[in-house]
Amino acid sequence: MTTPKKVIALLNDLMFTVKIQEAAKRAGLEAVFVTTQQDALVRAGQGAAALILDLNYAAAEPLELIGKLKNDEQTKDIALVGYVSHVQVDLRQAAQEKGCDTVLARSAFSQNLPAIFERYADGSKD
């Protein structure tokens, strides 16, 4: 039996933790939750299909984390999926400029979680 693919989620929102856990399980992915930038870096270094970022989680400095992940040979190919309040256009743009592969409004992220995780369970990055 093969080990399930892993997604890492950096957030501190219980509602999204439950949603992500359920969607990952349905897609056959293992969800690993972290609450600090350092934990995210360590876990990403161990390999993952994707890393989910709550871009509003300021304490974890997600924009800085995106830069570190994309500038590291070991983690640069991990798909980064960020979500943000729909009114925070500047934060969305900043995340994309740093290298976040996909940035969605919170509502769109929540609504599309099953499709997002199916894509990473199949090994696709786009």
All heavy atoms as an XYZ file, in Angstrom:
956
protein
N       0.840     -1.186      0.000
C       0.000      0.000      0.000
C       0.882      1.245      0.000
O       1.855      1.329      0.744
C      -0.895     -0.016      1.242
C      -1.883      1.104      1.281
S      -3.138      0.706      2.522
C      -3.797      2.305      2.752
N       0.554      2.219     -0.818
C       1.362      3.430     -0.908
C       0.924      4.450      0.133
O      -0.228      4.468      0.551
C       1.253      4.066     -2.305
O      -0.103      4.413     -2.543
C       1.753      3.114     -3.377
N       1.854      5.292      0.513
C       1.555      6.358      1.454
C       0.761      7.438      0.730
O       1.086      7.793     -0.397
C       2.872      6.974      1.982
O       3.650      5.931      2.532
C       2.606      8.023      3.027
N      -0.293      7.966      1.372
C      -1.059      9.008      0.691
C      -0.220     10.252      0.457
O       0.692     10.559      1.220
C      -2.216      9.315      1.648
C      -1.911      8.624      2.918
C      -0.795      7.666      2.688
N      -0.528     10.939     -0.629
C       0.137     12.209     -0.880
C      -0.268     13.175      0.221
O      -1.344     13.083      0.779
C      -0.277     12.757     -2.238
C       0.300     11.964     -3.378
C      -0.065     12.603     -4.688
C       0.453     11.774     -5.828
N       0.091     12.344     -7.108
N       0.611     14.129      0.450
C       0.423     15.029      1.581
C       0.187     16.459      1.106
O       0.813     16.916      0.159
C       1.679     14.949      2.447
C       1.713     15.859      3.631
C       2.903     15.600      4.532
C       4.220     15.629      3.818
N       5.383     15.499      4.697
N      -0.725     17.148      1.785
C      -0.871     18.585      1.638
C      -0.628     19.196      3.009
O      -1.019     18.641      4.029
C      -2.258     19.028      1.098
C      -2.459     18.586     -0.326
C      -3.378     18.536      1.972
N       0.061     20.304      3.007
C       0.344     21.031      4.241
C      -0.546     22.259      4.246
O      -0.708     22.916      3.221
C       1.828     21.451      4.293
C       2.730     20.215      4.190
C       2.130     22.241      5.562
C       4.162     20.536      3.847
N      -1.114     22.564      5.385
C      -1.977     23.738      5.495
C      -1.491     24.616      6.638
O      -1.389     24.162      7.773
C      -3.425     23.320      5.720
N      -1.180     25.860      6.307
C      -0.739     26.845      7.294
C      -1.912     27.767      7.576
O      -2.279     28.604      6.747
C       0.448     27.652      6.766
C       0.932     28.794      7.654
C       1.508     28.262      8.966
C       1.960     29.638      6.921
N      -2.525     27.584      8.735
C      -3.673     28.401      9.114
C      -3.937     28.256     10.599
O      -3.373     27.384     11.250
C      -4.919     27.988      8.319
C      -5.470     26.601      8.590
C      -6.974     26.606      8.365
C      -4.846     25.588      7.660
N      -4.809     29.113     11.106
C      -5.215     29.015     12.512
C      -6.727     29.170     12.643
O      -7.222     29.595     13.667
C      -4.475     30.040     13.370
C      -4.883     31.465     13.060
O      -5.488     31.733     12.031
N      -4.543     32.382     13.940
N      -7.456     28.782     11.632
C      -8.907     28.925     11.574
C      -9.534     27.539     11.666
O      -9.395     26.727     10.740
C      -9.278     29.609     10.251
C     -10.761     29.837     10.071
O     -11.558     28.968     10.466
O     -11.120     30.878      9.508
N     -10.218     27.250     12.767
C     -10.780     25.925     12.997
C     -11.778     25.521     11.916
O     -11.795     24.373     11.475
C     -11.444     25.858     14.376
C     -11.982     24.490     14.777
C     -10.895     23.433     14.757
C     -12.647     24.561     16.140
N     -12.586     26.461     11.441
C     -13.574     26.143     10.416
C     -12.883     25.637      9.137
O     -13.279     24.628      8.564
C     -14.428     27.367     10.088
C     -15.497     27.090      9.053
S     -16.496     28.530      8.669
C     -15.397     29.409      7.561
N     -11.839     26.326      8.715
C     -11.129     25.896      7.512
C     -10.321     24.622      7.769
O     -10.144     23.819      6.861
C     -10.248     27.016      6.965
C     -10.983     27.926      6.030
C     -11.604     29.059      6.503
C     -11.079     27.622      4.681
C     -12.305     29.889      5.640
C     -11.779     28.449      3.810
C     -12.398     29.582      4.294
N      -9.852     24.418      8.977
C      -9.137     23.189      9.307
C     -10.040     21.986      9.058
O      -9.636     21.009      8.419
C      -8.656     23.203     10.774
O      -7.774     24.303     10.962
C      -7.943     21.913     11.144
N     -11.271     22.066      9.536
C     -12.219     20.963      9.361
C     -12.537     20.759      7.882
O     -12.530     19.625      7.380
C     -13.510     21.220     10.180
C     -14.582     20.199      9.841
C     -13.199     21.208     11.667
N     -12.797     21.840      7.147
C     -13.108     21.739      5.720
C     -11.952     21.116      4.939
O     -12.154     20.261      4.075
C     -13.428     23.119      5.130
C     -14.766     23.660      5.544
C     -15.001     24.999      4.896
C     -16.353     25.554      5.315
N     -16.737     26.705      4.518
N     -10.744     21.569      5.218
C      -9.561     21.053      4.535
C      -9.345     19.586      4.871
O      -9.074     18.771      3.987
C      -8.321     21.907      4.872
C      -8.451     23.279      4.210
C      -7.036     21.199      4.458
C      -7.443     24.307      4.690
N      -9.483     19.240      6.141
C      -9.313     17.842      6.569
C     -10.281     16.926      5.831
O      -9.879     15.880      5.305
C      -9.532     17.719      8.083
C      -9.347     16.315      8.619
C      -7.901     15.873      8.585
O      -7.013     16.605      8.978
N      -7.648     14.677      8.099
N     -11.545     17.310      5.763
C     -12.561     16.482      5.106
C     -12.309     16.366      3.607
O     -12.387     15.273      3.042
C     -13.956     17.044      5.374
C     -14.401     16.873      6.814
C     -15.734     17.538      7.110
O     -16.372     18.100      6.188
O     -16.140     17.495      8.275
N     -12.005     17.474      2.947
C     -11.774     17.456      1.502
C     -10.518     16.656      1.154
O     -10.506     15.908      0.174
C     -11.665     18.881      0.961
N      -9.479     16.790      1.955
C      -8.244     16.041      1.711
C      -8.495     14.546      1.860
O      -8.070     13.747      1.016
C      -7.153     16.502      2.673
N      -9.203     14.172      2.892
C      -9.487     12.758      3.132
C     -10.277     12.162      1.969
O      -9.966     11.074      1.487
C     -10.265     12.606      4.440
C     -10.480     11.184      4.864
C     -11.161     11.126      6.214
C     -11.367      9.689      6.655
N     -12.032      9.629      7.955
N     -11.275     12.890      1.489
C     -12.081     12.406      0.356
C     -11.239     12.242     -0.905
O     -11.516     11.386     -1.729
C     -13.240     13.363      0.075
C     -14.373     13.206      1.039
C     -15.616     13.956      0.562
N     -16.405     14.294      1.723
C     -16.598     15.515      2.186
N     -16.113     16.553      1.556
N     -17.319     15.713      3.266
N     -10.236     13.078     -1.059
C      -9.378     13.018     -2.247
C      -8.229     12.014     -2.092
O      -7.449     11.815     -3.011
C      -8.813     14.404     -2.549
N      -8.120     11.410     -0.920
C      -7.045     10.456     -0.687
C      -5.727     11.108     -0.323
O      -4.668     10.508     -0.492
N      -5.797     12.331      0.171
C      -4.604     13.067      0.581
C      -4.493     13.104      2.102
O      -5.507     13.135      2.799
C      -4.662     14.509      0.069
C      -4.623     14.694     -1.440
C      -5.012     16.118     -1.800
C      -3.251     14.366     -1.989
N      -3.288     13.141      2.589
C      -3.049     13.340      4.007
C      -2.910     14.843      4.240
O      -2.110     15.500      3.581
C      -1.763     12.634      4.439
C      -1.380     12.902      5.870
C       0.009     12.391      6.224
O       0.683     11.763      5.377
O       0.437     12.654      7.359
N      -3.676     15.396      5.166
C      -3.569     16.817      5.502
C      -2.727     16.969      6.760
O      -2.971     16.311      7.766
C      -4.952     17.422      5.719
N      -1.721     17.831      6.670
C      -0.851     18.130      7.801
C      -1.027     19.610      8.105
O      -0.827     20.459      7.232
C       0.628     17.834      7.466
C       1.536     18.250      8.608
C       0.807     16.368      7.112
N      -1.411     19.913      9.335
C      -1.680     21.300      9.713
C      -0.532     21.863     10.540
O      -0.036     21.206     11.447
C      -2.991     21.385     10.507
C      -4.172     20.991      9.672
C      -4.633     19.687      9.665
C      -4.787     21.920      8.856
C      -5.700     19.309      8.866
C      -5.855     21.560      8.052
C      -6.309     20.246      8.058
N      -0.127     23.077     10.181
C       0.936     23.779     10.901
C       0.453     25.192     11.209
O      -0.414     25.722     10.512
C       2.255     23.814     10.101
C       2.812     22.412      9.912
C       2.075     24.486      8.755
N       1.033     25.772     12.237
C       0.616     27.118     12.632
C       1.752     28.126     12.633
O       1.529     29.294     12.945
C      -0.050     27.108     14.028
O       0.873     26.548     14.967
C      -1.341     26.309     14.013
N       2.965     27.663     12.297
C       4.097     28.595     12.248
C       4.821     28.459     10.916
O       4.792     27.399     10.282
C       5.113     28.336     13.374
O       5.762     27.086     13.143
C       4.457     28.368     14.750
N       5.488     29.526     10.537
C       6.270     29.513      9.313
C       7.365     28.454      9.393
O       7.613     27.727      8.431
C       6.878     30.896      9.072
C       7.618     30.992      7.768
C       8.248     32.342      7.549
O       9.461     32.415      7.403
N       7.471     33.399      7.512
N       8.016     28.344     10.531
C       9.098     27.368     10.698
C       8.583     25.944     10.504
O       9.218     25.146      9.824
C       9.759     27.522     12.074
C      10.960     26.616     12.258
C      12.059     26.849     11.224
O      12.326     27.963     10.809
N      12.691     25.774     10.786
N       7.441     25.620     11.096
C       6.872     24.284     10.916
C       6.520     24.030      9.449
O       6.707     22.930      8.937
C       5.627     24.089     11.785
C       5.963     23.900     13.254
O       7.140     23.622     13.576
O       5.041     24.029     14.085
N       6.010     25.051      8.776
C       5.671     24.911      7.352
C       6.923     24.619      6.535
O       6.905     23.766      5.649
C       4.975     26.171      6.845
N       8.010     25.319      6.823
C       9.264     25.098      6.103
C       9.806     23.688      6.330
O      10.248     23.024      5.395
C      10.307     26.138      6.509
C      10.060     27.555      6.010
C      10.957     28.548      6.743
C      10.264     27.642      4.509
N       9.761     23.231      7.575
C      10.244     21.892      7.902
C       9.412     20.838      7.189
O       9.944     19.934      6.538
C      10.239     21.657      9.432
C      10.474     20.188      9.766
C      11.281     22.539     10.105
N       8.102     20.954      7.288
C       7.204     19.970      6.658
C       7.335     20.000      5.137
O       7.320     18.959      4.494
C       5.756     20.214      7.065
C       5.467     19.934      8.511
C       5.677     18.461      8.815
N       5.144     18.146     10.104
C       4.518     17.024     10.391
N       4.345     16.105      9.474
N       4.078     16.803     11.599
N       7.434     21.187      4.567
C       7.580     21.295      3.109
C       8.880     20.627      2.661
O       8.926     19.998      1.609
C       7.541     22.756      2.675
N       9.916     20.757      3.458
C      11.186     20.126      3.141
C      11.107     18.603      3.127
O      11.942     17.940      2.526
N      10.082     18.061      3.766
C       9.876     16.612      3.790
C       9.025     16.146      2.610
O       8.761     14.964      2.462
C       9.201     16.207      5.109
C      10.061     16.507      6.312
C       9.299     16.378      7.637
O       8.095     16.179      7.671
N      10.034     16.518      8.726
N       8.580     17.102      1.786
C       7.811     16.777      0.594
C       6.310     16.967      0.790
O       5.782     16.684      1.857
N       5.667     17.460     -0.250
C       4.215     17.654     -0.236
C       3.746     17.919     -1.656
O       4.505     18.423     -2.484
C       3.835     18.836      0.659
N       2.511     17.569     -1.929
C       1.920     17.871     -3.229
C       1.556     19.347     -3.309
O       1.660     19.962     -4.368
C       0.675     17.015     -3.459
N       1.127     19.907     -2.174
C       0.711     21.313     -2.154
C       0.812     21.859     -0.744
O       0.806     21.105      0.234
C      -0.729     21.446     -2.665
N       0.891     23.181     -0.678
C       0.868     23.872      0.602
C      -0.229     24.917      0.526
O      -0.235     25.752     -0.385
C       2.218     24.523      0.903
C       2.395     24.949      2.354
C       3.850     24.765      2.775
C       1.983     26.368      2.580
N      -1.174     24.828      1.445
C      -2.301     25.749      1.512
C      -1.942     26.856      2.498
O      -1.506     26.584      3.610
C      -3.574     25.030      2.009
C      -3.849     23.755      1.205
C      -4.759     25.977      2.037
C      -4.098     23.955     -0.249
N      -2.146     28.104      2.083
C      -1.779     29.254      2.918
C      -2.973     30.169      3.158
O      -3.586     30.645      2.204
C      -0.702     30.089      2.221
C       0.618     29.422      1.937
C       1.313     30.096      0.779
C       1.470     29.492      3.173
N      -3.270     30.422      4.413
C      -4.230     31.473      4.750
C      -3.425     32.770      4.715
O      -2.630     33.048      5.609
C      -4.818     31.227      6.136
C      -5.787     32.311      6.568
O      -5.896     33.359      5.884
O      -6.443     32.128      7.608
N      -3.607     33.536      3.665
C      -2.817     34.757      3.492
C      -3.163     35.833      4.508
O      -2.420     36.796      4.664
C      -2.981     35.281      2.066
C      -2.445     34.330      0.990
C      -2.804     34.843     -0.396
C      -0.945     34.127      1.123
N      -4.273     35.666      5.216
C      -4.651     36.607      6.266
C      -4.045     36.248      7.624
O      -4.231     36.971      8.590
C      -6.170     36.698      6.404
C      -6.809     37.334      5.201
O      -7.595     36.710      4.510
N      -6.472     38.575      4.929
N      -3.317     35.152      7.698
C      -2.705     34.701      8.940
C      -1.360     35.422      9.102
O      -0.292     34.880      8.874
C      -2.547     33.187      8.908
C      -2.016     32.555     10.166
C      -2.089     33.184     11.400
C      -1.445     31.294     10.116
C      -1.600     32.589     12.538
C      -0.952     30.683     11.246
C      -1.033     31.337     12.455
O      -0.549     30.734     13.595
N      -1.445     36.683      9.503
C      -0.285     37.578      9.548
C       0.828     37.078     10.467
O       2.009     37.268     10.171
C      -0.721     38.974      9.965
N       0.490     36.412     11.553
C       1.500     35.955     12.509
C       2.480     34.974     11.866
O       3.630     34.876     12.297
C       0.829     35.308     13.718
N       2.059     34.269     10.832
C       2.928     33.302     10.157
C       3.693     33.915      8.989
O       4.485     33.231      8.352
C       2.103     32.118      9.657
N       3.461     35.187      8.720
C       4.138     35.904      7.637
C       4.108     35.106      6.330
O       5.156     34.705      5.806
C       5.570     36.241      8.048
C       5.635     37.118      9.291
C       7.050     37.468      9.690
O       7.892     37.713      8.800
O       7.310     37.489     10.904
N       2.911     34.877      5.785
C       2.792     34.024      4.597
C       3.525     34.545      3.359
O       4.052     33.742      2.583
C       1.289     33.926      4.362
C       0.702     35.088      5.089
C       1.615     35.366      6.237
N       3.602     35.851      3.166
C       4.315     36.366      1.993
C       5.806     36.049      2.072
O       6.426     35.668      1.081
C       4.088     37.869      1.831
C       2.663     38.304      1.508
C       2.588     39.823      1.403
C       2.147     37.648      0.238
N       6.362     36.187      3.238
C       7.774     35.839      3.444
C       7.981     34.342      3.214
O       8.955     33.924      2.583
C       8.194     36.217      4.865
C       9.637     35.888      5.182
C      10.010     36.257      6.603
O      10.041     37.455      6.917
O      10.255     35.315      7.383
N       7.038     33.540      3.699
C       7.127     32.094      3.524
C       7.099     31.713      2.048
O       7.870     30.854      1.613
C       5.978     31.400      4.267
C       5.882     29.887      4.077
C       7.139     29.185      4.570
C       4.647     29.354      4.780
N       6.236     32.338      1.271
C       6.165     32.052     -0.165
C       7.532     32.268     -0.808
O       8.022     31.429     -1.561
C       5.091     32.926     -0.857
C       3.694     32.544     -0.371
C       5.183     32.807     -2.372
C       2.613     33.552     -0.735
N       8.154     33.396     -0.493
C       9.476     33.682     -1.033
C      10.505     32.636     -0.644
O      11.302     32.186     -1.479
N      10.499     32.227      0.605
C      11.461     31.218      1.070
C      11.244     29.884      0.364
O      12.204     29.226     -0.037
C      11.335     31.024      2.590
C      11.876     32.180      3.390
C      11.703     31.941      4.877
C      12.269     33.087      5.687
N      12.109     32.865      7.143
N       9.982     29.492      0.211
C       9.683     28.213     -0.439
C      10.089     28.219     -1.906
O      10.660     27.252     -2.406
C       8.196     27.885     -0.308
C       7.712     27.552      1.096
C       6.190     27.583      1.161
C       8.244     26.197      1.548
N       9.795     29.305     -2.598
C      10.078     29.380     -4.032
C      11.565     29.568     -4.323
O      12.015     29.278     -5.420
C       9.257     30.489     -4.692
C       7.782     30.154     -4.782
C       7.548     28.887     -5.594
C       6.087     28.551     -5.739
N       5.866     27.324     -6.511
N      12.336     30.025     -3.340
C      13.775     30.231     -3.533
C      14.617     29.073     -3.022
O      15.846     29.159     -3.024
C      14.205     31.538     -2.861
C      13.706     32.738     -3.621
O      13.804     32.803     -4.839
N      13.131     33.697     -2.906
N      13.979     28.000     -2.605
C      14.686     26.834     -2.088
C      14.541     25.686     -3.088
O      13.430     25.342     -3.487
C      14.090     26.437     -0.734
C      14.842     25.306     -0.065
O      15.132     24.290     -0.743
O      15.122     25.408      1.135
N      15.659     25.116     -3.511
C      15.649     24.023     -4.497
C      14.764     22.863     -4.055
O      14.121     22.218     -4.872
C      17.067     23.508     -4.749
C      17.857     24.344     -5.714
C      17.227     24.408     -7.102
O      16.843     23.359     -7.659
O      17.122     25.518     -7.632
N      14.752     22.598     -2.765
C      14.011     21.455     -2.231
C      12.494     21.681     -2.242
O      11.736     20.719     -2.341
C      14.481     21.169     -0.806
C      14.036     19.848     -0.264
C      14.675     19.548      1.085
O      15.421     20.348      1.640
N      14.383     18.383      1.618
N      12.045     22.925     -2.167
C      10.608     23.193     -2.035
C      10.019     24.026     -3.169
O       8.813     24.261     -3.190
C      10.327     23.922     -0.705
O      11.069     25.149     -0.670
C      10.690     23.057      0.486
N      10.831     24.437     -4.121
C      10.355     25.372     -5.142
C       9.245     24.820     -6.020
O       8.460     25.579     -6.578
C      11.512     25.854     -6.017
C      12.089     24.805     -6.920
C      13.185     25.354     -7.788
C      13.658     24.250     -8.728
N      14.514     24.736     -9.753
N       9.134     23.496     -6.143
C       8.122     22.909     -7.008
C       6.827     22.540     -6.287
O       5.886     22.043     -6.918
C       8.681     21.682     -7.719
C       9.774     22.059     -8.705
O       9.690     23.153     -9.306
O      10.726     21.270     -8.867
N       6.760     22.757     -4.996
C       5.517     22.493     -4.267
C       4.487     23.547     -4.687
O       4.776     24.742     -4.699
C       5.733     22.544     -2.740
C       6.666     21.413     -2.304
C       4.399     22.450     -1.999
C       7.066     21.468     -0.846
N       3.312     23.088     -5.053
C       2.244     24.011     -5.446
C       1.776     24.793     -4.228
O       1.489     24.216     -3.180
C       1.087     23.228     -6.043
N       1.710     26.104     -4.372
C       1.243     26.970     -3.286
C      -0.137     27.494     -3.637
O      -0.334     28.106     -4.698
C       2.211     28.128     -3.076
C       3.658     27.753     -2.755
C       4.495     29.003     -2.546
C       3.736     26.833     -1.549
N      -1.085     27.267     -2.741
C      -2.460     27.718     -2.926
C      -2.814     28.611     -1.751
O      -2.864     28.157     -0.607
C      -3.447     26.526     -2.992
C      -4.871     27.024     -3.188
C      -3.047     25.552     -4.087
N      -3.029     29.890     -2.043
C      -3.375     30.836     -0.994
C      -4.834     31.242     -1.094
O      -5.430     31.216     -2.169
N      -5.387     31.602      0.044
C      -6.734     32.165      0.037
C      -6.756     33.408      0.909
O      -5.985     33.542      1.856
C      -7.798     31.145      0.453
C      -7.678     30.602      1.858
C      -8.319     31.222      2.920
C      -6.941     29.453      2.115
C      -8.224     30.711      4.203
C      -6.837     28.941      3.386
C      -7.494     29.575      4.430
O      -7.386     29.075      5.700
N      -7.636     34.340      0.537
C      -7.638     35.667      1.135
C      -9.041     36.254      1.041
O      -9.839     35.830      0.195
C      -6.598     36.561      0.401
C      -6.987     36.821     -1.034
C      -6.325     37.841      1.133
N      -9.331     37.223      1.848
C     -10.603     37.933      1.751
C     -10.707     38.566      0.365
O      -9.737     39.102     -0.159
C     -10.664     39.025      2.826
O     -11.763     39.864      2.601
N     -11.880     38.500     -0.222
C     -12.057     38.991     -1.600
C     -11.765     40.485     -1.758
O     -11.499     40.937     -2.860
C     -13.467     38.670     -2.113
C     -14.539     39.487     -1.495
N     -15.044     39.226     -0.241
C     -15.199     40.575     -1.948
C     -15.970     40.123      0.044
N     -16.085     40.947     -0.967
N     -11.801     41.239     -0.674
C     -11.556     42.681     -0.778
C     -10.072     43.034     -0.703
O      -9.699     44.175     -0.942
C     -12.336     43.471      0.301
C     -13.832     43.292      0.121
C     -11.905     43.071      1.697
N      -9.226     42.077     -0.424
C      -7.796     42.345     -0.256
C      -7.026     42.114     -1.563
O      -6.163     41.250     -1.663
C      -7.238     41.503      0.876
C      -7.789     41.944      2.222
C      -7.211     41.134      3.328
O      -7.437     39.930      3.394
N      -6.451     41.776      4.193
N      -7.305     42.945     -2.528
C      -6.698     42.838     -3.848
C      -5.180     43.008     -3.763
O      -4.427     42.296     -4.437
C      -7.328     43.861     -4.814
C      -6.667     43.809     -6.181
C      -8.824     43.633     -4.921
N      -4.700     43.929     -2.947
C      -3.256     44.164     -2.818
C      -2.536     42.935     -2.268
O      -1.454     42.569     -2.753
C      -2.972     45.369     -1.928
C      -3.378     46.684     -2.572
O      -3.612     46.708     -3.804
O      -3.471     47.693     -1.843
N      -3.117     42.301     -1.264
C      -2.510     41.102     -0.678
C      -2.512     39.958     -1.693
O      -1.534     39.227     -1.820
C      -3.249     40.690      0.596
C      -2.714     39.476      1.345
C      -1.234     39.619      1.668
C      -3.534     39.252      2.607
N      -3.591     39.843     -2.433
C      -3.685     38.810     -3.473
C      -2.573     39.009     -4.518
O      -1.869     38.075     -4.882
C      -5.057     38.895     -4.131
C      -5.250     37.904     -5.227
C      -6.609     38.110     -5.883
N      -6.910     36.946     -6.670
C      -8.104     36.481     -6.889
N      -9.142     37.083     -6.386
N      -8.272     35.418     -7.628
N      -2.410     40.245     -4.957
C      -1.391     40.553     -5.958
C       0.015     40.321     -5.400
O       0.878     39.778     -6.078
C      -1.540     41.995     -6.440
C      -0.566     42.353     -7.539
C      -0.807     43.744     -8.095
O      -1.796     44.396     -7.797
N       0.114     44.204     -8.915
N       0.245     40.719     -4.164
C       1.563     40.527     -3.543
C       1.911     39.040     -3.450
O       3.055     38.650     -3.703
C       1.594     41.171     -2.159
N       0.934     38.214     -3.112
C       1.172     36.766     -3.018
C       1.526     36.189     -4.385
O       2.438     35.367     -4.504
C      -0.052     36.065     -2.440
N       0.832     36.638     -5.420
C       1.127     36.164     -6.768
C       2.519     36.601     -7.210
O       3.258     35.832     -7.821
C       0.056     36.650     -7.745
C      -1.275     35.964     -7.527
C      -2.407     36.588     -8.310
O      -2.467     37.803     -8.494
N      -3.340     35.759     -8.748
N       2.877     37.833     -6.894
C       4.206     38.334     -7.257
C       5.317     37.570     -6.545
O       6.403     37.386     -7.094
C       4.299     39.826     -6.961
C       3.480     40.671     -7.921
C       3.400     42.141     -7.523
O       3.994     42.531     -6.496
O       2.722     42.899     -8.244
N       5.065     37.120     -5.320
C       6.064     36.350     -4.559
C       6.214     34.930     -5.104
O       7.212     34.269     -4.847
C       5.670     36.266     -3.085
C       5.898     37.542     -2.321
C       7.352     37.661     -1.971
C       7.569     38.801     -1.002
N       8.976     38.940     -0.653
N       5.178     34.460     -5.837
C       5.264     33.133     -6.422
C       4.159     32.168     -6.043
O       4.235     30.988     -6.380
N       3.124     32.648     -5.347
C       2.003     31.771     -4.997
C       1.313     31.345     -6.298
O       0.917     32.184     -7.103
C       1.027     32.505     -4.074
S      -0.143     31.413     -3.259
N       1.209     30.045     -6.521
C       0.699     29.518     -7.780
C      -0.770     29.848     -8.016
O      -1.169     30.138     -9.141
C       0.903     27.997     -7.832
C       2.373     27.636     -7.725
O       3.135     28.017     -8.634
O       2.762     26.988     -6.741
N      -1.573     29.779     -6.962
C      -3.000     30.050     -7.061
C      -3.418     30.874     -5.856
O      -3.067     30.526     -4.726
C      -3.812     28.733     -7.065
O      -3.341     27.896     -8.112
C      -5.294     28.986     -7.243
N      -4.153     31.951     -6.084
C      -4.699     32.749     -4.989
C      -6.183     32.907     -5.247
O      -6.595     33.397     -6.298
C      -4.022     34.130     -4.875
C      -4.596     34.896     -3.690
C      -2.514     33.998     -4.742
N      -6.973     32.485     -4.273
C      -8.426     32.518     -4.397
C      -9.046     33.309     -3.264
O      -8.481     33.391     -2.167
C      -8.988     31.091     -4.339
C      -8.514     30.114     -5.403
C      -8.896     28.696     -5.019
C      -9.106     30.491     -6.742
N     -10.224     33.854     -3.527
C     -11.019     34.446     -2.453
C     -11.416     33.316     -1.499
O     -11.571     32.160     -1.922
C     -12.260     35.121     -3.028
N     -11.576     33.632     -0.237
C     -11.934     32.620      0.763
C     -13.149     31.804      0.332
O     -13.176     30.587      0.467
C     -12.206     33.275      2.118
C     -10.982     33.837      2.788
C     -11.343     34.610      4.057
N     -11.772     33.744      5.132
C     -10.965     33.147      6.000
N      -9.660     33.333      5.903
N     -11.434     32.390      6.956
N     -14.165     32.491     -0.178
C     -15.397     31.797     -0.572
C     -15.143     30.843     -1.736
O     -15.633     29.710     -1.748
C     -16.486     32.806     -0.927
O     -16.050     33.642     -1.988
N     -14.360     31.272     -2.729
C     -14.053     30.420     -3.877
C     -13.198     29.233     -3.445
O     -13.391     28.106     -3.914
C     -13.349     31.218     -4.964
N     -12.253     29.470     -2.544
C     -11.410     28.391     -2.028
C     -12.280     27.345     -1.339
O     -12.172     26.151     -1.619
C     -10.367     28.959     -1.059
C      -9.561     27.904     -0.364
C      -8.559     27.216     -1.042
C      -9.799     27.588      0.960
C      -7.810     26.238     -0.403
C      -9.057     26.612      1.603
C      -8.065     25.935      0.925
N     -13.142     27.806     -0.467
C     -14.012     26.907      0.278
C     -14.915     26.106     -0.658
O     -15.049     24.885     -0.527
C     -14.851     27.714      1.265
O     -15.662     26.866      2.033
N     -15.488     26.770     -1.616
C     -16.408     26.136     -2.557
C     -15.702     25.121     -3.462
O     -16.272     24.097     -3.821
C     -17.093     27.198     -3.409
C     -18.117     26.661     -4.364
C     -18.805     27.781     -5.138
O     -18.436     28.950     -5.038
N     -19.801     27.420     -5.906
N     -14.460     25.393     -3.826
C     -13.732     24.562     -4.780
C     -12.750     23.581     -4.148
O     -11.971     22.956     -4.862
C     -12.994     25.451     -5.780
C     -13.958     26.204     -6.661
O     -14.776     25.613     -7.347
N     -13.881     27.530     -6.628
N     -12.772     23.453     -2.832
C     -11.832     22.555     -2.158
C     -11.801     21.136     -2.734
O     -10.714     20.609     -2.994
C     -12.138     22.477     -0.660
C     -11.269     23.330      0.238
C     -11.744     23.242      1.675
C      -9.814     22.971      0.144
N     -12.946     20.505     -2.962
C     -12.880     19.143     -3.507
C     -12.128     19.083     -4.841
O     -11.279     18.207     -5.039
C     -14.350     18.752     -3.674
C     -15.068     19.579     -2.657
C     -14.322     20.886     -2.637
N     -12.401     20.008     -5.738
C     -11.735     20.020     -7.049
C     -10.251     20.330     -6.899
O      -9.408     19.740     -7.590
C     -12.397     21.031     -7.976
N      -9.911     21.240     -6.009
C      -8.508     21.599     -5.775
C      -7.729     20.362     -5.312
O      -6.673     20.037     -5.838
C      -8.396     22.737     -4.743
C      -8.940     24.044     -5.330
C      -6.954     22.904     -4.271
C      -9.158     25.142     -4.304
N      -8.266     19.663     -4.344
C      -7.558     18.509     -3.805
C      -7.544     17.331     -4.766
O      -6.577     16.581     -4.794
C      -8.114     18.112     -2.448
C      -7.672     19.026     -1.342
C      -8.370     19.092     -0.162
C      -6.552     19.829     -1.471
C      -7.968     19.927      0.870
C      -6.135     20.673     -0.456
C      -6.846     20.709      0.722
N      -8.591     17.156     -5.555
C      -8.581     16.096     -6.569
C      -7.423     16.317     -7.538
O      -6.752     15.374     -7.949
C      -9.910     16.046     -7.324
C     -11.040     15.426     -6.539
C     -10.834     13.958     -6.212
O     -10.231     13.227     -7.022
O     -11.291     13.546     -5.138
N      -7.198     17.573     -7.905
C      -6.115     17.912     -8.827
C      -4.757     17.495     -8.246
O      -3.918     16.931     -8.936
C      -6.150     19.412     -9.108
C      -5.145     19.881    -10.097
C      -5.380     21.317    -10.511
N      -5.512     22.199     -9.377
C      -6.382     23.214     -9.297
N      -7.181     23.483    -10.282
N      -6.427     23.979     -8.236
N      -4.532     17.752     -6.959
C      -3.243     17.396     -6.350
C      -3.150     15.912     -6.037
O      -2.059     15.351     -6.043
C      -2.965     18.269     -5.122
C      -2.816     19.696     -5.559
C      -3.747     20.663     -5.191
C      -1.786     20.071     -6.411
C      -3.635     21.962     -5.650
C      -1.669     21.376     -6.871
C      -2.599     22.313     -6.484
O      -2.495     23.604     -6.935
N      -4.261     15.259     -5.814
C      -4.262     13.804     -5.599
C      -3.850     13.101     -6.886
O      -3.199     12.067     -6.859
C      -5.633     13.335     -5.133
N      -4.215     13.706     -8.034
C      -3.878     13.139     -9.347
C      -2.459     13.495     -9.777
O      -2.018     13.052    -10.833
C      -4.846     13.643    -10.414
C      -6.252     13.102    -10.209
O      -6.400     12.088     -9.498
O      -7.198     13.702    -10.722
N      -1.791     14.347     -9.015
C      -0.419     14.711     -9.342
C      -0.268     15.906    -10.239
O       0.807     16.210    -10.707
N      -1.357     16.624    -10.497
C      -1.308     17.796    -11.365
C      -1.018     19.031    -10.530
O      -1.449     19.141     -9.393
C      -2.667     17.966    -12.069
O      -2.716     19.168    -12.753
N      -0.302     19.986    -11.104
C       0.020     21.226    -10.389
C      -0.841     22.383    -10.866
O      -1.066     23.342    -10.143
C       1.501     21.568    -10.555
C       1.924     22.763     -9.737
C       3.393     23.018     -9.852
C       3.757     24.303     -9.138
N       5.133     24.634     -9.201
N      -1.325     22.361    -12.077
C      -2.054     23.499    -12.634
C      -3.490     23.520    -12.216
O      -4.232     22.668    -12.321
C      -1.971     23.475    -14.162
C      -0.517     23.544    -14.618
O       0.258     24.250    -13.970
O      -0.173     22.869    -15.605
